[in-house]
Amino acid sequence: DAKTTQPTSMDCAEGRAANLPCNHSTISGNEYVYWYRQIHSQGPQYIIHGLKNNETNEMASLIITEDRKSSTLILPHATLRDTAVYYCIVVSQGGSEKLVFGKGTKLTVNP
Amino acid sequence: DAGITQSPRYKITETGRQVTLMCHQTWSHSYMFWYRQDLGHGLRLIYYSAAADITDKGEVPDGYVVSRSKTENFPLTLESATRSQTSVYFCASKPGLAGGEQYFGPGTRLTVT
């Protein structure tokens, strides 16, 4: 079973920041937090990942709490094209790194 | 074109028929994966492969067969299709390096009647 808990759905206004939370209270020391998204009918797309430090790339920022039990994915200026299901996944490093997808958060960006 | 492709994109078949879904990647990634996605279940791993001639079961392997004779191809065969195998199938690949960053194909929508 997925090791993460995410809200079922969220809404965000276009141009505003979208903050998507994820709870992973049972995460262990060698596990990373990965975020993917899936736009309708397309394959999932990797967004970002982190271990304990905050991370930023061209798509998003990832904030991980100091105790690593939760994290937040931030899309700084959401657009209509960011409407998708967002998955937070905990991954053990050093092997096949199989992904276990939960149900994710359906983010709807409204005009 | 570079990337990961799946064929066919859409397939309708009858119960009991054998059907093969193709996956091809041009990056020479070591790992390849097959997932299925059903309404209400998210993506579930069927089979994966760490390299040519090395395959292993995922969460839901029953009714499926895979092979990997070449690094770039990872076909998925339904030996005798059932209605419960109606789903969207996604193939993915990743380099042999440590990390959970996988690259997904566009998917194959399979309907078993």
Interface residues (C-beta under 8 A of the other chain):
Chain A: A2 Y32 Y34 S41 Q42 G43 P44 Q45 Y46 H49 Y87 I89 V91 Q93 G94 G95 S96 E97 K98 L99 V100 F101 G102 K103 G104
Chain B: Y31 F33 Y35 G40 G42 L43 R44 L45 Y48 A50 D56 G58 E59 F90 A92 K94 A98 G99 G100 E101 Q102 Y103 F104 G105 P106 G107
